[in-house]
Amino acid sequence: METIKEHDVVALVDDVLGSGLRSGDLGTVVHCYAGGVLEVEFANRSGGAVAIVTLERKGVRPLRGDDRPAVRGVMESAQSD
């Protein structure tokens, strides 16, 4: 399993219920805790925080060269929760 460190951009593996976050959303690791727990910030295009969540390492993955970025509105996410 590849090491993830602070400031790495990661992809969410599963939806996070109640947060509007969906599998594939990109976030930035803002803190690494002991035991493989990460604090990850998800932001909109202008840099405003959409959500900051604490996740186990298995909840995110490093980006890969074959990943395809996508865009969806924050309001669209909140309405589908």
N, C-alpha and C positions, 0 to 999 in steps of 0.2 A: 504494500500500500504506500503510495507516494506521500511524502511529508507535506503538510500544509502549515504555513506560518503566517504571522500577522502581515496584513496588507495584500495577501494573495486574493485574487478573484476566484470564486468558486461557484459551482452550479448546485442548486438545490436538487436533491434526489427525489423527494416526495413532497406533496402538498403539505402545508402547515395550516391546519384547520383554524378558522377564526382570525387569521392574519391577512388573508387575501394573497398569500404567497403560494405559487404553484411550482410543481416540478419543472426544473429547467431555468427558473429565475436565477439571475446572477447577483451575487452579493460579495462584499469585501469583508474578510476576516479582520476584526478590530481587536480581538484579544484571544489568546490561547490559554486555557486553564489546564491544570493537571488532569490526567486521566483521559485526555483526548476530547475534552469539551471545548467548543468554540463559541465565541460571540461573533455573530455575523450581521452586518448592516446591509440592508437592501434599500436602494435609493432610486429616485426617478432620474430622468435624463438631465435635469438641471442640478442634480446633486442633493436634493432634499431627501431626508430619510423617510422611507415608507414604513419600514419596520426594522427593529433590532431584536434578534432572537438568539437564544442560547440553544445550541444544537450539539448532539453527539457527532463525532467525526464521521460516522457512517451516514449521517444525514446530508452530507455534501460531498462533492467530488471536484478534483482539479479540472480545469478546462483542458480540452483535447483539441488537437489540430483540425479534426473533422467536425467540430461543433458548429452549428449554424445559429447565429444570433437571431432573436425574434423580438418583436415589440408588441406590447398590449397595454392598454390604459389601466391606471390604478383603479379608477371607478369601476371598470369592467371586472376587475378581480374582486373588489369588495361586494359587488352585487351577486356574485356567484357563490359566496360562502354561505 
